[in-house]
Amino acid sequence: MTDKDKKVRVRFAPSPTGRLHVGGARTAIYNWAFAKATGGDFILRIEDTDPERSTPENTQVILNAMNWLGLEWDEGPLVGGSTGPYFQTQRMDTYRDALERLKERGAVYPCFCTKEELDAKREAAEKEHGGYAGYDRTCRSLDPAEAQARIDAGEAHVWRLKVPLDHGPIEFVDAVYGPMSFPADVMDDMIVVRSDGTPTYNFAVVCDDANMGITHVIRGDDHLSNTPRQILIYEALGFDIPTFAHLSMILGPDGKKLSKRHGAASVEEFRDRGYLPDAMVNFLALLGWSLDGETTIITRDVLCKEFSLDRITKKDAVFDETKLDWMNGVYIREMPAEAWVEAATPWLIRAFCGCSADQEPTDEEAVLGAADIEVRPEWYESLYPLVAERLVRLDEIPEKLAFMFWGDEVKTLDEKSVQKVLLKEGARADEALRACREVLADPSLAWEAEPLQEACRALCEPLDIKPKFLFQPLRVAVCGNMVSPPLFESIELLPREDILARIDNVYNQVFGA
Ligand code: GLU
């Protein structure tokens, strides 16, 4: 079987140290899409060897973010698989086996140099030769019998890779960056296993990738400098070297690496600000990859069919939030109302509770809100056409739809709207409101947007008033301001008594009873 015929196996290998950064999310998306496009397997491996930061909570954060993005893994935590376990801390025996293999192949040696000795050597080298070129290989020439005796006597030691002295440059063809070459003679004999028996980062990654049969390592280019070291480890183990694809950085609009300074930088933050997972996947996929250089809306299905490594660019990508907003709006407009309600639920609950986007309802309020959605999902679905056209992010919902939850009173009456519409000189807003109220109170009228609007419009002629001067006051009386969703479509969704009560309420406030 040639390499080309081998089933593709890729992995996303996050270190669970906190939230999932958008750079990590893009790496995950590329691995996932590449597996889908090639009929391969996508593996999730948790690199949890940092005991301080790799907590179960942090792992859960990553799993949640992956689930939210809809990046299902074929093997990994929760789903298992034939090459598990999928947590590095549970794979210690495999690292021990790999060390045995390296010993058998004469590719490692024990090193007894203490930290103090190494520090002193480094200091001296820095003074004398203008730089430390790495470990000076003192223990490499120890007599094996003597080394064994010292091990048997319990002397602390690490295991170092015996980098071949005649190794030419370390070369590989990166699927993104092309041919790469690193001189091997500057690689020192790196530690593979520490004195406490734990594997070093590069050693663990290579063991895992080899044991999991990974064919393509797609990861951020912050790991590019690890690659030549990892290749030396593959060679020492006698394992096939996978194809590497390193991804360029994601920059903020100021040209600096995207970080918290630029606002949101983690998947969770974008989720909490009301972006849709589909839009997020589409947007992140295009940070460094393109279908044809121009298509911007690329659904998951297309991505999973068309994704290829040869269309990844080595240029750094710039995170353009304006484009993300635009894209999110497109996805909102195109989704079914039912899916919208599901995605928008946290913000619909806030609207129900009278909270703003960044206010958390109390638990009891939230339960009531959720129950309301469950009891009358169609009513919530009919809110969708009211806002879909202009919604950029879901977190705009509480503000835009608050008035739909006010019941029989106008909870926030915008002062500017009162001045510009209701109290506008010569506009006869009081008359307009009284007339509209009378029409809306007529029980023989069907409570539907069109007949209601027509019946109100029919007032224009007898009153000699322009439609605008009739509808604007009504809008302010029902919604509290002049910029709300389509008026009669909104009225239709609310009970007649509430609408009449709001008109009375505002009328009395502004014009006196
Ligand atoms: N655990 C590493 C990280 O989170 C990734 C290692 C790799 O992809 O090789 O940066």
Boltz pocket constraint, residues with backbone or C-beta under 6 A from the ligand:
constraints:
  - pocket:
      binder: B
      contacts: [[A, 11], [A, 13], [A, 14], [A, 15], [A, 47], [A, 205], [A, 218], [A, 219], [A, 220], [A, 223]]
      max_distance: 6.0
